[in-house]
Amino acid sequence: MDGNDPHIHVPAKAVHDDAAARDLMAATFGLVGDLPSVVTTGCGLRVPYAMASRRPDRVTCLACREHARQEHLRFAAEVERMSGTVGSVFTPAQRKLAADRLRDLARQFSDDES
């Protein structure tokens, strides 16, 4: 962890959201776990949690942006594959909407806006 790194990174698990899981646990069971103080990023660095974001408009590390783009594309393909199996509770329209949203996020990470 280098205190001189000015970039905002993306967590290595770009499509998972620890904060959302924490909020769900708190709302459901009244349990509140601590968020990590340091996270591993898509570019392989370990940075303070405050220097990581899942929002495309905030991530400035180019390697992390590429990592997040690839992760969202991979997850979109997985959503289509898994939700298309027999017995799935998702309709084809829901499956397409979810995959399209993930692909749109991937596109936002590939845009050179930062």
C-alpha positions as CSV (number, residue, x, y, z in Angstrom):
1,M,0.0,0.0,0.0
2,D,1.6,3.2,-1.1
3,G,0.3,6.4,0.5
4,N,1.3,8.4,-2.5
5,D,-1.1,6.7,-5.0
6,P,-3.6,9.4,-6.0
7,H,-5.8,7.0,-8.1
8,I,-9.2,5.7,-7.2
9,H,-9.3,2.0,-7.8
10,V,-11.9,-0.7,-8.2
11,P,-12.1,-3.6,-5.8
12,A,-10.9,-6.9,-7.3
13,K,-14.4,-8.4,-6.8
14,A,-16.0,-5.6,-8.9
15,V,-19.4,-7.1,-9.2
16,H,-19.8,-8.0,-5.5
17,D,-20.8,-5.3,-3.0
18,D,-19.7,-5.8,0.6
19,A,-21.5,-2.7,1.7
20,A,-24.8,-3.9,0.2
21,A,-24.4,-7.3,1.9
22,R,-23.6,-5.5,5.2
23,D,-26.7,-3.3,4.9
24,L,-28.9,-6.4,4.1
25,M,-27.5,-8.2,7.2
26,A,-28.2,-5.2,9.3
27,A,-31.7,-4.8,8.1
28,T,-32.5,-8.5,8.3
29,F,-30.8,-9.6,11.5
30,G,-29.7,-6.4,13.2
31,L,-26.1,-7.5,12.8
32,V,-23.5,-5.0,11.6
33,G,-20.1,-6.2,10.5
34,D,-17.2,-3.9,9.9
35,L,-16.2,-3.1,6.3
36,P,-12.6,-3.8,5.5
37,S,-10.1,-1.0,6.1
38,V,-8.0,-2.2,3.1
39,V,-9.1,-3.9,-0.2
40,T,-7.3,-5.7,-3.0
41,T,-7.9,-3.9,-6.2
42,G,-8.4,-5.0,-9.8
43,C,-4.8,-3.9,-10.6
44,G,-3.5,-6.0,-7.7
45,L,-2.7,-3.2,-5.2
46,R,-4.0,-3.1,-1.7
47,V,-5.4,0.3,-0.9
48,P,-7.6,1.9,1.8
49,Y,-11.3,1.1,1.4
50,A,-11.9,4.9,0.9
51,M,-9.6,4.8,-2.2
52,A,-11.8,2.3,-4.0
53,S,-15.1,2.7,-5.8
54,R,-17.4,0.6,-8.0
55,R,-18.7,3.7,-9.8
56,P,-17.3,4.1,-13.3
57,D,-17.2,7.9,-13.0
58,R,-15.0,7.7,-9.9
59,V,-12.4,5.1,-10.9
60,T,-9.2,6.7,-12.3
61,C,-6.8,3.7,-12.4
62,L,-6.8,2.5,-16.0
63,A,-5.9,-1.1,-15.1
64,C,-8.7,-1.2,-12.6
65,R,-11.1,0.2,-15.2
66,E,-10.2,-2.6,-17.6
67,H,-10.5,-5.2,-14.8
68,A,-14.0,-3.9,-14.0
69,R,-15.0,-3.9,-17.6
70,Q,-14.0,-7.5,-18.1
71,E,-15.6,-8.6,-14.8
72,H,-19.0,-7.0,-15.8
73,L,-18.9,-8.6,-19.3
74,R,-18.0,-12.0,-17.7
75,F,-20.9,-11.6,-15.2
76,A,-23.3,-10.6,-18.0
77,A,-22.5,-13.8,-19.9
78,E,-22.9,-15.8,-16.7
79,V,-26.3,-14.2,-15.9
80,E,-27.5,-15.1,-19.4
81,R,-26.2,-18.6,-19.2
82,M,-27.4,-19.4,-15.6
83,S,-30.8,-17.7,-15.8
84,G,-31.6,-19.5,-19.1
85,T,-31.5,-22.9,-17.5
86,V,-34.6,-25.0,-16.9
87,G,-36.4,-24.0,-13.7
88,S,-35.0,-20.5,-13.7
89,V,-37.2,-18.0,-11.9
90,F,-36.2,-15.2,-14.3
91,T,-38.1,-14.5,-17.5
92,P,-36.1,-14.0,-20.8
93,A,-36.9,-10.3,-20.6
94,Q,-35.5,-10.0,-17.0
95,R,-32.4,-12.0,-18.1
96,K,-31.9,-9.7,-21.0
97,L,-32.4,-6.5,-18.9
98,A,-29.9,-7.7,-16.3
99,A,-27.3,-8.6,-18.9
100,D,-27.8,-5.4,-20.8
101,R,-27.3,-3.3,-17.6
102,L,-24.1,-5.2,-16.8
103,R,-22.9,-4.6,-20.4
104,D,-23.7,-0.9,-20.1
105,L,-21.6,-0.7,-16.9
106,A,-18.8,-2.5,-18.7
107,R,-19.1,0.1,-21.5
108,Q,-18.9,2.9,-18.9
109,F,-15.7,1.5,-17.5
110,S,-14.2,1.5,-21.0
111,D,-15.1,5.1,-21.8
112,D,-12.2,7.4,-21.4
113,E,-14.0,9.9,-19.2
114,S,-11.6,9.9,-16.3
